[in-house]
């Protein structure tokens, strides 16, 4: 059974220090030596392009990295996790592959061949600098333990949780975070916070009167945190379909059921669900464990957004 990290794992407790920005430079140098070639295994892995690489020498040494564990047959965590990382890559732009590197390592290496991983990467629009890797099961397990991403396969429905290890290997600074966190936050953490742990320049202080109101309804929040990694509203198809107007074209009862239990609807060979799966490169809609109230709020938000587009300017109806 594939397995991945629970957040509470303490395999590398020193890596999880939140106050490293205050550490003396000599201490950082010592940490770099401690969490370097003598700590991380230099086992061989294979990329989605069939290239053999060494874990430390080729993937880690002197780099800023973001590493997660996935497997392509994952039904719950990995689709959202990988879609979220695709958002982060977009936000970081061409820095990924230049001074920041993403690695997604399969915890199901006996199934996930380079060919399967390459197709998976393409489904999620993975760009340069983001490698999907497989290898011998014992080597992948060793890596996951050294990174602090290993867990009991019974930890969750998929046998893992969506955890991301971010590291500045040259300085020995590491931090674990949720791989499904806000993409802008993750991009800042990876691109700025770990890039030498520099304190950003202070921005001019603005009046609170200039601040935009932070009124976010439940449906809008759910869309932003659960759906926006794969869907847009009015900006075209992405990993999944554009959801602008979806409430007008889908039966309401079907839509509610599909949002709540997409895995069950697919398992029943529902024709619409199968057609969507085929159209969007076999990327399954993950079960997000939404309650009835969540589903109702999300549909109401989608309906309101669609209505606002259909309604003529100035209309009060």
N, C-alpha and C positions, 0 to 999 in steps of 0.2 A: 504493500500500500504506500503510495507516495506520501511524503510528510514534509512539513515545513514549520516555520517558527511560530511559537507562541511568544507574546511580547515579554512574558515574565522570565524567559530563559536567562540564566546568569552565566553562560559559558565564557563571556568576555566582559566581566563587570566593569573593568577599568575603561573600556571603550565607550561607556555610556555616560561619562561625566558631562554634565551640562555646563559647567563653569570653566571650561578649558581656555576661554578667552583671557582669563586672568592668570594663567599659568606662566611662569617665567620662561623665557626662550630656551634656557639651558634644560629645563624640565621637558619642554616640547621635543628637544633633540633626543633626550633620553627615551621618551615615549616612542619616537619614530624608530629608534633602534630596537625597542622592545617589541613593537608590533610590525616588524618588517620581515625580512627573508627568513629569520630564525623562528618566526611564529607561524606564518602562513605556509601551507603546503605548496609545492611547485609541481603539482601533478598535471598531467596532460588533460586538456578538454578539446572538444571539437566544435567549431562554430557552425552556424546554419549554412555557411558556404563550403563546409567540408575541410576547413583549414585547422590543423592541429596547433594548439597554443598552450603555453605553460601558464598556470594560474597566477603565480607571483611575477615571474620575469616579464611576461607579455601583457598581462591584464592589469596588474596592480601597481607595479613599481613606479614610484614618483608620479602617480596619477591621482586625480580627483574622480571618485567612482560612486555610482549608485547601483547597488546589487540587490536583486530580489530573486526568489525561488518560485518557479511556476511549473505547470505541466499542461500540455495541450488538451488533455481529456478532462480537465478541471471544469466543473459545472457551476460553481458558485463564486469563489473568490477571484480566480485568475482573470476572467473576462473583464471585470471592473478594474482590477489591479492593473492589467496591461493597458487598458484604455486610458486610465489615469496617467500612467507613465508616458503614454503617447502625447497627452496634453502637456505634460511637463517638458518633454522634448521640444514641442512646438514653441513653448515660452522661452526656452533657453536658446533656440535657434541654432546657428552654426557653431556655437560653443561646444555642442555635443559632437564629439569626434575630433575636436581640436584640443581642448584642455579639460573636457569633462567626458566621461565614458560611462555608458549604461551597460549592465550585464544582467540578463535574465537566464538563470541556470535551471535546467529541467531536473525535477526530482523524480521523474519517471523515465530515466534514460534508456531503459530497455524498449520503450515504445517510441520515444521522441528522437527519431533519427534526424540528421541534419536536414533532410528533405522535408520532413514534417514541420520542423522548427522554422524553416525558411517560409513555408506556406503560412504558418501562424504569424510570423513577423509581418508578412505582407498584408494580412487581414487587418492588422492594427496600424498600418502605415508607419512602421518603424523605419527611421531614416538612418543615415550614416552615423557611426559612433555608438550604435546600440546593437550589441551582439547577443544572440540567443545560443546557448551552449549546452552540450550534452557530454557525457563521459561515462567511465565505469561507475557502477552504483556505489562501490566502496569509496571512490574518490569524491563523488558528489556528496556523500554523507559526511566525509571528513571535512570538506569545505564548509558545509552547512554548520557543523559543530564549531569550527574555528571562527566562523563569522558570528556565531550566536544566533543563528537562524534555524536551528534544529528543534524539532518538537515531537512529542508523541503523536503518531498518526491518528490516534483517537481524539485529538484535541478539538476537532470540528468536523463538519459534514464532509469536507474535502480532505481532512487529515492535515490541515494547515491553517494559518491565519496570514493575512496579507501584510507582511512586514518588509521594510526596506532598510538596508544598511547603507549609510552614506559615509564615505571616508575620504580624508585627505591623507593619502598613504605617505607622502613625503614628510609630513609633520606628525604622523601617528595619531591623528585626531579622527574619532569615529562617533557616529550617533545613529541610534535606531529610531525609526519612525514608522507610522502606518503608511503603507504604500497606496492607500486610498484617501489620503488626506487632501486638503485643498491644494489644487495644482500650483497656484501662485505661491503658496507658502513653501511647498516642496522646491519649487524653482529658486526661490530666494535662499533657502537652506543650502541647496546644492551649489548654486552659482555664486553666492556672495558670502554667506556665513562661513562656509568651509574653505573658501578661497583665501586662506591666510587669516581667517577669523578677524577680518578688518571691521572696524566700526564705521558704518556708513556716515557720510557727511550729513550734518544736521540741516534739515530743510527749514526754510523760514516759517516761523510760527504763524498759523492762520487763526482767524477768529472762529469761535464755535458757530457764529452766525452763518459762516460760509459752508458749514458741513451739510452734506446731503442727509436727509432723514433715513435712518436704518430700519425701515418698516418692511419686514419680509414675512409674507404669509407662509403657512405650512406647505402649501403646494409649491410655491416658488422655491422654498428651501429644499424640498425633496428633489425637485428638478435639478437644481444646481449641484446638489451633493450626490445624487444617485444616477441621474440620467444624462447630464451634460457631458460626461466623458465619452459617450457614444452618439448622442443625438444633438441636433440643433433645432431651433425654432425659427424657421424662415431663412436659414442660411444654407440650405441644401443638405443632401444626404452626406453622412460622414461614415463612421463605422456601422451605424444603424441608420434607419430612415429619418428624414426631417419630420418632426412631429407637429409642424404647423398644420392645423386643420385635421389632425387625426381623429378628433372627436366627431367630425362631420362625416367621415368616410367609413368609420368602423362602428359596428354594433356596440352599444354601450355596455351591455352585459358581457359580451366577448372581450372587450377591451379591459374591463375591470378584472376579469378572470385571468387574462393573459399577463397583465401587470403583476398580479398577486402571485400566480403560480405558473410561470412560463414553462418550467421544466415539465410539469404535469400535462399542460396543454400539448407540448411537443410529443411527450410519451404516448399520448392518445392519438397521434398521427393526424392532428387537426390540419386541414388543408391549407388554411390561411397561414398558420404558424410555420408549416413546412415550406410554403412558398417564400415567406420572409427569410427563413434560414438559407434557402438556396440563393435568393437574390443578394444577400449580404454575406457572401463568402463563407457560409457555414459558421458564422459567429453566433453562438446561442445567446438569447436574452437570459441573464442570470436571475436566479431567484433572490430578490433583495430582502426577503423576510418582512415585507410591508403588511401592516394590518389593514383591516377594512377601512378605518378612518383615514389612514395614509393614502390608500388608493383613491378614495373619494376626493380627498383634498388635491391630489395630483391631477386627477381628471378635471376637476373644477378649474384648476389653474390653466391646464391645456385648453379647455373650452373657452375660458376668458381671453386667453392670448389669441386664439383663433377668431373669436368674435370681434376683438378690437381691430383685427386686420380686415375682416369682411365688412365692418360697419363704416359707412361713408363718413368723411370728415365732418364734424359738427353735428352728427346725428345724435339724438337723445334716446333712440330706441335700442 
